[in-house]
Amino acid sequence: MCLDEYRHLARALNTPPMFADLLTLIVRPNEVNILLLLAEREMSTDELSKLLKIPLNEVELKVKSLFIRGLLKRRREGRVVYHTRSFRSIIDRYLSEGRGEVFGKYATALAEYLMEDHVSRARSNPYPGSRVLPIPEAAIEPVSIVLPYENAVDILRRAESISIRDCECRVTYRNCDKPLRTCLGLNEFSQELVDRGVAEEISFQETKDVLSIANENGLVHQALYSDWVRGEVFDICSCCPCCCTYLRTLLRYGVKHHVAKSGFVAKVNEEKFIGCGNCVNRCVFQARIIGNGKVKVIEENCYGCGLCTTSCPTGAAVLVFS
């Protein structure tokens, strides 16, 4: 297999020129043709076998390996078909699943490329990519609970399947030591992760412990959307502002529409307020100011995650509908 064919593959995968040669590190020479064909259109292994004139069992072994390594995406619609992922998506799988060492000194540059690409796509997309969810333990003003709202538990309860895996952002960027085992995949996305061996199925009841650990460690619950308009959630993540691509896009790069608010805002009962500072320390959105024995909630900055309410020793902090 000559380098020209790898360069052809690089173009088919929309690989940035500076990273084109890295494909030789993760794609075997006898896999290039399969990836090129599946980059043009999705196909079944039977179709590939006939087109390549290679025995079906040989094609199936190669496709299975490519799928498990994250180079192919699978879709079921009466039959099983495969399609080649983009370079960005393939690199995302490698780094977020802890396999970035194969890229050696280029791993850091690839991580930054993923972050910059995420920000660029967020800016061009008019719809949010995620929504903050109030944590289940959040204290909500009693008069508000008669109104409809949704938290992580509600979404998980409706899911047909749930899987757990290490947080992809913390594995990729490693900027903190927050718990890793907190990402909850849903439905079709969950099943693909389980089939690839990078996640394990868990029950709805088990997810409650995951959410509780996230609250203890000051992590923000977010629903990630594959389609905002249709309301299709594929993941429930518990996020830190130093690693999460969604929160960093909002907080560091200022793409405010990328993360939707929960529909709540924090409120403080001044009579119960004692000035302990827990709420300020827990707020990742910089929505709290304490001074002169008083606390102020900057409502514009508040995303209604509820972390401030679960750390308040006097119950002074609550969420209300915004």
Summary of the structure (lengths in Angstrom):
residues: 322
radius of gyration: 22.3
end to end distance: 60.4
largest distance: 78.3
contacts: 1011
relative contact order: 0.11
helix: 45%
strand: 19%
